[in-house]
Amino acid sequence: MKSLRILFVGNFLIRHWGNGRTGIDMRLAAGALRNGWQIHTFSERDVTRFLAPLGFMRNLGAQMMNRRLVQTAKNWKPDVVFLSHCDYVTNAALERIHAVVPGVKIVHINCDPVATGHCCAQIARRVPSCDAIFVTTAGDKLKTWKTPQNVVGFYPNPSDRSYEVEDNSQKADFTYDLFFAGRPALADARRELLDALLPQLDPKVRLGFFGMGRPLVVGRAYEEAIAASKMGLSINRFENWKWYASDRITHLMGNGVLTFQYGGNQMQDFFSDRETVYFHTPAELAEKIAYYNAHDDARRAVAAAGRAKYHALFDARRVVKYMVETVRGEAYSEAYEWAQEVVR
């Protein structure tokens, strides 16, 4: 494969001035670079704000941003464009990119739970203009967005060694025994779980809980909290969706934090109970937290195996290569463990 040119259009959080969370876009871009490809980034929300007259006339800023996006693609001539949520980018701009860059493939990636109407509307909007759609949920829902012109598939939350830099499985001293961070939302199963769990925990368990009615941590403070945590909760607003997990699972397992996750999302297809800890009820979760908090050798062993497995399976180099090979209709260069969840 030649040195491909990949344009990433997403939210690169320029206006957070270093206090934002590094997300999937940056990990995929890092994976592309490690594959020897050339990348260019376009931060949709930031460009919209910067171009908006007086800084707040957002509709005019969005119109100008779309013109600049097309100009960027015309000038740089990418082979593949990755488009995240990007609500300001119009389908007309994407069609224009198809016209001015012959042969380009446009990929929409969405990391939100497909259980929400908002996420489904975002995806459905891109169906007419994108050559591929990838979401972090597997199963029959993917068929909803399949047309004769596109391909639809699952993709896992990617990890990258430049961002998952900790190995808490090798540490003994922590500030927190149990970590969780999340923003509250409507129809949020996490609140019910936490309300049932907390009374069952030993009061001596040191909680690093942020958000959900408590102050939230972002940016570097979020990374430092994870680095100081022995164990963590990878729980989602919606459970019982095949292979779905928020990118929190990357931050925890990728950094060697012993990770507890709900057992109904079929993640056993990737990780055994020697690599992560599954639970089904708050009582079972409380019991397992107590066990691993008291048995540090067991905690270390599971966390270390989970970290190694996560980086082996979901390294951003593999994830981005799988998506590029899929949208370009190429034979897979390796056996991706999730590739059966592609609807062609």
C-alpha angles and dihedrals in degrees: 000000000000122000098284123211113229125188114201114202111188146103108301093174097233091155091056086072095219096318098100131098116258104239144190094288093063093045092052090047089052090050091051091052091049088053089059095254128137117243138193125187131212118189103209101192095042094049090048091054094043092051095043111109109251087002096274109062089100098172092059090044090053092052091052092044091056091052090050091049091054090046090051092052092045092051099041098036101209123199092215132019118204112203121192124193093305100162092185095058111095127216087234089063090050092050089050090053089053088053099047097039107049113213096013117147119215119206126192114206121191125184099181123106111271088217089085125082090222093059093046090050091051091052096043090052091060097047095092095048108035129077093210139017123201125186134178092241126079131201139068093323088080090069089065091077101038118119132167088260102052146045123226127200151153123260128188125232102269127230128205129192091228091062104028092057102147129086105196091171087077096049129092104184121067139166092214131037094195128027132197132158128176145140114243118245139174116278089019114167091188094074092055091049094048093047089054095042103049098064089053096054123096107256088231091068105106108227124210095189118160129180125004091096094333128089111284125228122216139174117002092355089060092051091048091051091053091047088055096050129098098193136011144196118238098191128151140212088242125030134187093056114127112261094341118148133148117244087263086089089064093050092051107037093034091057096047096255110150101250128212115197137170112268098219099077096077093242085142084086086074108021131040125210086262088066104038137007119249126200137176105189135034090244092054090047092051090050093051093046089054092048097051093040088058098039106056097173090058091046092052094048096051094042093049093048091047093050092050092047094047093052092045095051105031104033108148090237090063096040096051092042091053092052093047093048090047097051093043091051093238127151110263113261091212140009107276109201093221100040093109086074093073118111111205 
